[in-house]
Amino acid sequence: MKAELEVRELVAGDLFGVAALHLAAFPRSALTNLGGEAVRRYYEWLLGGPHDRSAMGAFHQGELVAFLFGGTFKGAMTGFLHRHRWYLARHVATHPWLVFTPIVRSRIGLALRLLERRRRPQAPPPASPPTYGVLAIAVSPRWQGLGAGRLLMQCAEADARARGFDRIQLTVSAWNKQAIEFYLRGGWTKVLHDGAWSGLMIKPLS
C-alpha cells in the first residue's frame, strides 16, 4: 500500500492524531497509562523542544496511520518531565491507582531520579559525536504489516544520510518480539554490552 500513502512533516495540528495513534499502538506503555493528554504533551515536547529532529507522518486519505520521530534529541525525557512536572504530579495524585501499576511505578522512580539529576547537575561526561536516533515509531494496528512502518524507516534513513550520519540507532523493549523481528529483517543488529543486550540496535548507512 505504499503508493496510497502520503508522507509529510508533522505539525502541531497533528498532535491529537499522534496521541490517539500512540494509545492504539502501545496500550500497555507507561505513557499510555497516564492518559491521552500526557501522551499529547510528550509529543508536543518532541515536536517543539530544542531538538534537531524530523517528525514524519504517513497518511492514508487524510488519516494518520503511522508516525516517526527521529534525529538528535536534547532531554527528550528529562525536558518533558521538567516542563510538565506539576501536571504529571497532579494527574498521579488524582489517579492514585496508577502507583500500583508496575510499569508506571517503575517509571515514576526513573522520573524522580532524572529530575534529581537535573536539579543537581554533575560535571558533564566527555563529549561524544551526536547520533541519529529513532526515538518513536508507531503504526496503527489496522496497518500493521502493510508497509507504513517500513516506508517511514526508509524516510528516516534517508534523512540521517542527508544530515551526514553513517549509522542510525534505536532502543526497543525486549518483550516486543514483533518489533525486534521487524528491525532484524530491515538490517538492524543488536548491540551487546558485556554479552548482554539491553534493547539498543544500530543500522549502518554506508
Backbone as CSV, one residue per row, in Angstrom:
resi,resn,N_x,N_y,N_z,CA_x,CA_y,CA_z,C_x,C_y,C_z
1,MET,0.800,-1.207,0.000,0.000,0.000,0.000,0.842,1.269,0.000
2,LYS,2.129,1.169,-0.277,2.980,2.340,-0.241,2.448,3.440,-1.150
3,ALA,1.957,3.058,-2.335,1.526,4.063,-3.296,0.345,4.870,-2.771
4,GLU,-0.398,4.339,-1.807,-1.572,5.015,-1.288,-1.242,5.909,-0.104
5,LEU,0.006,5.940,0.303,0.394,6.703,1.483,1.070,8.010,1.098
6,GLU,0.741,9.056,1.839,1.414,10.342,1.718,2.255,10.550,2.973
7,VAL,3.540,10.819,2.812,4.422,11.095,3.941,4.722,12.588,3.957
8,ARG,4.506,13.208,5.114,4.821,14.623,5.266,5.263,14.902,6.691
9,GLU,5.864,16.083,6.881,6.298,16.513,8.206,5.074,16.796,9.074
10,LEU,5.144,16.338,10.321,4.051,16.573,11.257,4.084,18.012,11.758
11,VAL,2.902,18.548,12.034,2.772,19.897,12.588,1.927,19.813,13.858
12,ALA,1.827,20.949,14.559,1.119,20.963,15.845,-0.318,20.462,15.713
13,GLY,-0.948,20.753,14.601,-2.330,20.321,14.412,-2.499,18.815,14.318
14,ASP,-1.392,18.085,14.149,-1.466,16.624,14.056,-1.342,15.940,15.410
15,LEU,-1.082,16.694,16.479,-0.718,16.074,17.751,-1.825,15.234,18.366
16,PHE,-3.081,15.634,18.202,-4.167,14.806,18.753,-4.223,13.468,18.017
17,GLY,-3.972,13.498,16.708,-3.918,12.252,15.956,-2.733,11.407,16.363
18,VAL,-1.590,12.038,16.618,-0.403,11.320,17.083,-0.691,10.643,18.420
19,ALA,-1.322,11.393,19.352,-1.633,10.825,20.660,-2.595,9.646,20.542
20,ALA,-3.625,9.787,19.709,-4.590,8.701,19.535,-3.918,7.464,18.950
21,LEU,-3.004,7.668,18.009,-2.303,6.538,17.400,-1.383,5.866,18.410
22,HIS,-0.698,6.669,19.234,0.145,6.084,20.287,-0.689,5.219,21.228
23,LEU,-1.843,5.717,21.646,-2.703,4.950,22.560,-3.115,3.619,21.952
24,ALA,-3.404,3.636,20.650,-3.827,2.405,19.978,-2.662,1.444,19.767
25,ALA,-1.474,1.990,19.470,-0.326,1.139,19.154,0.363,0.598,20.399
26,PHE,0.311,1.358,21.507,1.023,0.967,22.734,0.082,0.977,23.936
27,PRO,-0.905,0.095,23.951,-1.911,0.133,25.030,-1.348,-0.175,26.409
28,ARG,-0.171,-0.804,26.492,0.380,-1.197,27.795,1.519,-0.298,28.266
29,SER,1.856,0.737,27.510,3.011,1.551,27.888,2.696,2.421,29.101
30,ALA,3.760,2.843,29.792,3.586,3.709,30.960,2.951,5.037,30.554
31,LEU,3.373,5.589,29.415,2.821,6.857,28.962,1.331,6.726,28.677
32,THR,0.922,5.630,28.046,-0.493,5.396,27.782,-1.288,5.345,29.079
33,ASN,-0.726,4.720,30.113,-1.403,4.644,31.404,-1.660,6.015,32.005
34,LEU,-0.857,7.005,31.634,-1.046,8.360,32.145,-2.149,9.118,31.413
35,GLY,-2.636,8.572,30.305,-3.766,9.181,29.617,-3.388,9.957,28.373
36,GLY,-4.404,10.228,27.565,-4.194,10.856,26.268,-3.567,12.231,26.339
37,GLU,-3.900,13.037,27.357,-3.338,14.382,27.442,-1.848,14.337,27.748
38,ALA,-1.425,13.405,28.608,0.010,13.257,28.882,0.743,12.821,27.617
39,VAL,0.142,11.935,26.841,0.746,11.492,25.582,0.888,12.673,24.624
40,ARG,-0.191,13.467,24.507,-0.139,14.619,23.607,0.959,15.584,24.035
41,ARG,1.087,15.848,25.330,2.104,16.775,25.827,3.516,16.245,25.553
42,TYR,3.685,14.937,25.655,5.006,14.366,25.385,5.421,14.616,23.940
43,TYR,4.518,14.316,23.003,4.871,14.514,21.597,4.925,15.992,21.229
44,GLU,4.191,16.822,21.939,4.316,18.267,21.742,5.728,18.727,22.091
45,TRP,6.302,18.155,23.175,7.675,18.486,23.561,8.668,17.987,22.509
46,LEU,8.455,16.785,21.973,9.353,16.275,20.936,9.270,17.137,19.675
47,LEU,8.064,17.627,19.381,7.877,18.399,18.152,8.455,19.804,18.277
48,GLY,8.284,20.433,19.452,8.658,21.830,19.580,9.837,22.113,20.475
49,GLY,10.412,21.079,21.107,11.534,21.293,22.012,12.822,21.614,21.271
50,PRO,13.909,21.765,22.025,15.192,22.163,21.411,15.905,20.981,20.760
51,HIS,15.223,20.347,19.827,15.762,19.143,19.202,16.058,19.406,17.721
52,ASP,17.028,18.699,17.190,17.283,18.691,15.750,16.602,17.447,15.213
53,ARG,15.324,17.545,14.999,14.523,16.357,14.762,13.756,16.423,13.444
54,SER,13.295,15.254,13.036,12.381,15.138,11.914,11.184,14.338,12.402
55,ALA,9.999,14.913,12.276,8.766,14.247,12.709,7.937,13.955,11.467
56,MET,7.820,12.685,11.129,7.184,12.283,9.880,5.897,11.505,10.151
57,GLY,4.895,11.777,9.357,3.643,11.039,9.448,3.288,10.435,8.102
58,ALA,2.740,9.211,8.137,2.228,8.568,6.921,0.702,8.653,6.974
59,PHE,0.123,9.202,5.941,-1.318,9.447,5.906,-1.959,8.653,4.771
60,HIS,-3.139,8.125,5.050,-3.935,7.437,4.041,-5.278,8.149,3.958
61,GLN,-5.509,8.814,2.824,-6.737,9.582,2.619,-6.983,10.547,3.778
62,GLY,-5.917,11.207,4.214,-6.024,12.207,5.263,-5.941,11.676,6.680
63,GLU,-5.937,10.358,6.854,-5.876,9.755,8.191,-4.439,9.376,8.524
64,LEU,-3.977,9.789,9.700,-2.639,9.419,10.155,-2.619,7.937,10.510
65,VAL,-1.774,7.159,9.827,-1.730,5.716,10.083,-0.395,5.276,10.669
66,ALA,0.615,6.160,10.655,1.908,5.831,11.248,2.680,7.131,11.430
67,PHE,3.559,7.154,12.427,4.416,8.322,12.609,5.782,7.879,13.092
68,LEU,6.758,8.764,12.916,8.134,8.501,13.351,8.779,9.822,13.764
69,PHE,9.426,9.804,14.927,10.231,10.936,15.384,11.682,10.485,15.401
70,GLY,12.514,11.132,14.598,13.918,10.776,14.530,14.791,12.015,14.520
71,GLY,16.087,11.828,14.776,17.029,12.935,14.779,17.908,12.885,16.006
72,THR,18.341,14.052,16.473,19.116,14.147,17.707,18.289,14.946,18.705
73,PHE,18.097,14.383,19.888,17.184,14.955,20.871,17.940,15.401,22.114
74,LYS,17.559,16.567,22.641,18.165,17.126,23.847,17.159,17.029,24.993
75,GLY,17.391,16.098,25.900,16.491,15.950,27.040,15.102,15.517,26.635
76,ALA,15.026,14.507,25.775,13.724,14.059,25.294,12.800,13.691,26.447
77,MET,13.339,13.007,27.472,12.512,12.633,28.618,12.655,13.619,29.763
78,THR,13.898,13.995,30.114,14.069,14.896,31.261,13.424,16.257,30.993
79,GLY,13.526,16.746,29.772,12.902,18.025,29.443,11.387,17.948,29.557
80,PHE,10.811,16.864,29.067,9.359,16.668,29.179,8.935,16.601,30.641
81,LEU,9.656,15.823,31.448,9.309,15.689,32.863,9.411,17.024,33.585
82,HIS,10.456,17.790,33.281,10.633,19.072,33.954,9.532,20.051,33.555
83,ARG,9.242,20.133,32.268,8.238,21.095,31.793,6.852,20.775,32.328
84,HIS,6.519,19.509,32.438,5.155,19.117,32.825,5.115,18.438,34.195
85,ARG,6.084,18.717,35.048,6.174,18.007,36.330,4.949,18.227,37.196
86,TRP,4.392,19.467,37.201,3.239,19.717,38.065,1.984,19.062,37.495
87,TYR,1.831,19.087,36.177,0.684,18.392,35.571,0.750,16.892,35.870
88,LEU,1.920,16.297,35.700,2.067,14.862,35.920,1.862,14.512,37.386
89,ALA,2.386,15.353,38.291,2.208,15.093,39.722,0.728,15.164,40.099
90,ARG,0.018,16.167,39.587,-1.414,16.273,39.879,-2.183,15.100,39.308
91,HIS,-1.798,14.668,38.113,-2.516,13.566,37.479,-2.360,12.281,38.287
92,VAL,-1.140,12.008,38.723,-0.918,10.800,39.526,-1.631,10.924,40.871
93,ALA,-1.608,12.127,41.457,-2.258,12.329,42.758,-3.767,12.129,42.674
94,THR,-4.366,12.502,41.535,-5.819,12.343,41.379,-6.199,10.993,40.785
95,HIS,-5.202,10.196,40.411,-5.427,8.839,39.922,-4.480,7.900,40.671
96,PRO,-4.662,7.760,41.986,-3.684,7.029,42.810,-3.497,5.570,42.419
97,TRP,-4.474,4.993,41.727,-4.330,3.605,41.312,-3.138,3.417,40.373
98,LEU,-2.702,4.509,39.720,-1.561,4.410,38.818,-0.305,3.946,39.546
99,VAL,-0.173,4.338,40.813,1.014,3.985,41.582,1.133,2.471,41.743
100,PHE,0.009,1.774,41.666,0.018,0.324,41.852,0.177,-0.429,40.536
101,THR,0.320,0.318,39.431,0.599,-0.300,38.136,2.102,-0.456,38.012
102,PRO,2.619,-1.692,37.911,4.079,-1.897,37.955,4.854,-1.030,36.977
103,ILE,4.411,-0.948,35.719,5.190,-0.205,34.732,5.197,1.285,35.051
104,VAL,4.073,1.813,35.566,4.024,3.225,35.927,4.878,3.474,37.164
105,ARG,4.797,2.559,38.136,5.587,2.727,39.361,7.078,2.758,39.043
106,SER,7.526,1.884,38.128,8.949,1.879,37.778,9.335,3.165,37.061
107,ARG,8.425,3.699,36.223,8.734,4.942,35.507,8.713,6.137,36.460
108,ILE,7.876,6.099,37.490,7.885,7.187,38.466,9.237,7.243,39.162
109,GLY,9.766,6.074,39.536,11.093,6.041,40.152,12.154,6.590,39.226
110,LEU,12.090,6.211,37.942,13.048,6.720,36.964,12.903,8.224,36.810
111,ALA,11.657,8.707,36.756,11.417,10.139,36.591,12.003,10.929,37.752
112,LEU,11.836,10.438,38.960,12.370,11.142,40.126,13.892,11.206,40.077
113,ARG,14.516,10.114,39.631,15.980,10.116,39.534,16.459,11.093,38.462
114,LEU,15.744,11.130,37.324,16.137,12.043,36.251,15.988,13.497,36.684
115,LEU,14.888,13.805,37.387,14.678,15.177,37.832,15.697,15.578,38.890
116,GLU,16.055,14.642,39.772,17.068,14.932,40.782,18.419,15.184,40.120
117,ARG,18.720,14.405,39.096,19.971,14.595,38.372,19.993,15.958,37.677
118,ARG,18.817,16.374,37.166,18.728,17.683,36.515,18.882,18.803,37.543
119,ARG,18.326,18.585,38.748,18.393,19.617,39.795,19.795,19.773,40.346
120,ARG,20.545,18.680,40.374,21.901,18.707,40.890,22.863,18.231,39.793
121,PRO,23.078,19.076,38.818,23.921,18.641,37.691,25.344,18.348,38.136
122,GLN,25.921,17.314,37.556,27.299,16.957,37.816,28.151,17.377,36.625
123,ALA,29.445,17.165,36.747,30.325,17.501,35.633,29.890,16.717,34.398
124,PRO,29.767,17.371,33.268,29.311,16.660,32.060,30.322,15.618,31.625
125,PRO,29.840,14.501,31.079,30.762,13.480,30.567,31.473,14.003,29.333
126,PRO,32.563,13.347,28.943,33.258,13.777,27.723,32.310,13.805,26.533
127,ALA,32.453,14.844,25.730,31.560,14.989,24.579,31.764,13.841,23.604
128,SER,30.668,13.340,23.080,30.733,12.277,22.084,30.007,12.755,20.837
129,PRO,30.349,12.213,19.676,29.688,12.652,18.448,28.181,12.404,18.525
130,PRO,27.371,13.326,18.017,25.924,13.110,18.035,25.546,11.902,17.186
131,THR,24.497,11.242,17.583,23.999,10.090,16.837,22.561,10.354,16.404
132,TYR,22.210,9.818,15.271,20.837,9.937,14.772,20.046,8.767,15.341
133,GLY,19.001,9.085,16.093,18.210,8.031,16.705,16.757,8.089,16.288
134,VAL,16.131,6.934,16.200,14.683,6.848,16.040,14.122,6.783,17.455
135,LEU,13.530,7.883,17.906,13.046,7.951,19.281,11.668,7.319,19.428
136,ALA,10.835,7.459,18.412,9.475,6.904,18.496,8.989,6.557,17.102
137,ILE,8.402,5.379,16.983,7.737,4.976,15.740,6.499,4.190,16.130
138,ALA,5.383,4.493,15.509,4.127,3.810,15.814,3.340,3.617,14.525
139,VAL,2.680,2.475,14.437,1.851,2.141,13.285,0.479,1.732,13.796
140,SER,-0.558,2.238,13.179,-1.918,1.861,13.550,-2.069,0.342,13.475
141,PRO,-2.730,-0.279,14.461,-2.935,-1.740,14.401,-3.566,-2.203,13.093
142,ARG,-4.403,-1.366,12.485,-5.050,-1.748,11.227,-4.079,-1.726,10.052
143,TRP,-2.916,-1.101,10.235,-1.947,-1.006,9.159,-0.683,-1.806,9.420
144,GLN,-0.698,-2.626,10.441,0.464,-3.467,10.718,0.729,-4.400,9.536
145,GLY,1.981,-4.474,9.114,2.359,-5.381,8.042,2.028,-4.901,6.644
146,LEU,1.566,-3.660,6.503,1.165,-3.165,5.184,2.151,-2.144,4.615
147,GLY,3.295,-1.988,5.247,4.344,-1.170,4.660,4.497,0.238,5.201
148,ALA,3.590,0.682,6.076,3.680,2.060,6.570,4.929,2.262,7.425
149,GLY,5.203,1.333,8.346,6.383,1.445,9.191,7.665,1.370,8.383
150,ARG,7.711,0.460,7.419,8.893,0.308,6.578,9.149,1.587,5.766
151,LEU,8.076,2.194,5.273,8.212,3.420,4.490,8.800,4.544,5.342
152,LEU,8.321,4.685,6.570,8.834,5.743,7.434,10.281,5.482,7.841
153,MET,10.638,4.221,8.057,12.031,3.907,8.389,12.945,4.262,7.221
154,GLN,12.504,4.001,6.002,13.300,4.372,4.830,13.471,5.890,4.760
155,CYS,12.412,6.623,5.107,12.499,8.085,5.116,13.470,8.559,6.192
156,ALA,13.452,7.909,7.362,14.363,8.285,8.443,15.808,8.007,8.045
157,GLU,16.053,6.879,7.401,17.410,6.557,6.962,17.891,7.567,5.927
158,ALA,17.017,7.965,5.020,17.389,8.971,4.024,17.681,10.310,4.695
159,ASP,16.892,10.660,5.707,17.105,11.907,6.438,18.448,11.872,7.160
160,ALA,18.778,10.732,7.788,20.060,10.601,8.501,21.233,10.727,7.529
161,ARG,21.124,10.089,6.367,22.200,10.194,5.365,22.367,11.646,4.920
162,ALA,21.251,12.323,4.690,21.311,13.710,4.232,21.972,14.606,5.266
163,ARG,21.885,14.240,6.530,22.496,15.032,7.607,23.949,14.614,7.855
164,GLY,24.425,13.609,7.126,25.820,13.216,7.238,26.107,12.104,8.227
165,PHE,25.092,11.425,8.733,25.315,10.329,9.668,25.616,9.042,8.909
166,ASP,26.468,8.198,9.513,26.811,6.934,8.862,26.119,5.743,9.508
167,ARG,25.306,6.014,10.521,24.512,4.945,11.119,23.312,5.552,11.838
168,ILE,22.379,4.712,12.165,21.143,5.118,12.825,20.903,4.146,13.975
169,GLN,20.309,4.601,15.062,20.121,3.723,16.205,18.742,3.920,16.827
170,LEU,18.346,2.928,17.616,17.082,2.991,18.352,17.166,2.039,19.533
171,THR,16.203,2.157,20.429,16.081,1.243,21.550,14.687,0.640,21.535
172,VAL,14.603,-0.666,21.695,13.328,-1.376,21.662,13.216,-2.238,22.911
173,SER,11.993,-2.390,23.404,11.769,-3.234,24.575,11.993,-4.696,24.215
174,ALA,12.655,-5.420,25.113,12.987,-6.819,24.832,11.739,-7.682,24.666
175,TRP,10.606,-7.265,25.262,9.387,-8.083,25.156,8.660,-7.869,23.823
176,ASN,9.049,-6.840,23.081,8.352,-6.514,21.833,8.927,-7.345,20.687
177,LYS,8.586,-8.624,20.677,9.160,-9.557,19.698,8.835,-9.166,18.267
178,GLN,7.618,-8.672,18.040,7.220,-8.305,16.681,8.100,-7.173,16.148
179,ALA,8.348,-6.152,16.982,9.181,-5.028,16.554,10.619,-5.476,16.333
180,ILE,11.130,-6.336,17.211,12.509,-6.807,17.074,12.690,-7.544,15.755
181,GLU,11.741,-8.412,15.420,11.816,-9.133,14.148,11.750,-8.177,12.966
182,PHE,10.922,-7.142,13.085,10.808,-6.133,12.026,12.158,-5.456,11.793
183,TYR,12.839,-5.079,12.876,14.127,-4.406,12.737,15.201,-5.359,12.202
184,LEU,15.222,-6.580,12.685,16.222,-7.539,12.206,16.072,-7.772,10.708
185,ARG,14.837,-7.885,10.240,14.609,-8.056,8.800,15.057,-6.835,8.021
186,GLY,15.034,-5.672,8.663,15.411,-4.434,7.988,16.895,-4.138,8.033
187,GLY,17.697,-5.079,8.538,19.141,-4.895,8.531,19.725,-4.332,9.818
188,TRP,18.919,-4.262,10.871,19.402,-3.776,12.153,20.096,-4.913,12.909
189,THR,21.032,-4.537,13.794,21.717,-5.533,14.623,21.650,-5.106,16.085
190,LYS,21.671,-6.096,16.973,21.655,-5.828,18.411,23.053,-5.442,18.881
191,VAL,23.119,-4.480,19.780,24.394,-4.043,20.357,24.511,-4.659,21.752
192,LEU,25.516,-5.500,21.938,25.710,-6.185,23.210,26.722,-5.445,24.065
193,HIS,26.487,-5.430,25.365,27.426,-4.890,26.338,27.721,-5.985,27.359
194,ASP,28.989,-6.400,27.398,29.390,-7.497,28.300,28.544,-8.744,28.061
195,GLY,28.222,-8.985,26.786,27.470,-10.181,26.415,25.981,-10.092,26.624
196,ALA,25.482,-8.958,27.145,24.044,-8.808,27.405,23.464,-7.741,26.480
197,TRP,22.184,-7.879,26.167,21.501,-6.928,25.298,20.426,-6.200,26.091
198,SER,20.475,-4.853,26.044,19.517,-4.045,26.796,18.504,-3.333,25.902
199,GLY,18.488,-3.681,24.612,17.491,-3.113,23.711,18.043,-2.199,22.637
200,LEU,19.338,-1.839,22.712,19.931,-0.946,21.716,20.203,-1.699,20.415
201,MET,19.799,-1.064,19.289,20.044,-1.629,17.969,20.590,-0.531,17.070
202,ILE,21.446,-0.925,16.114,22.006,0.033,15.172,21.881,-0.509,13.755
203,LYS,21.969,0.412,12.793,21.993,0.020,11.385,22.968,0.918,10.646
204,PRO,24.024,0.348,10.046,24.961,1.162,9.259,24.240,1.730,8.029
205,LEU,24.639,2.933,7.626,24.013,3.582,6.489,24.947,3.717,5.291
206,SER,26.105,3.061,5.360,27.070,3.144,4.250,26.525,2.407,3.051
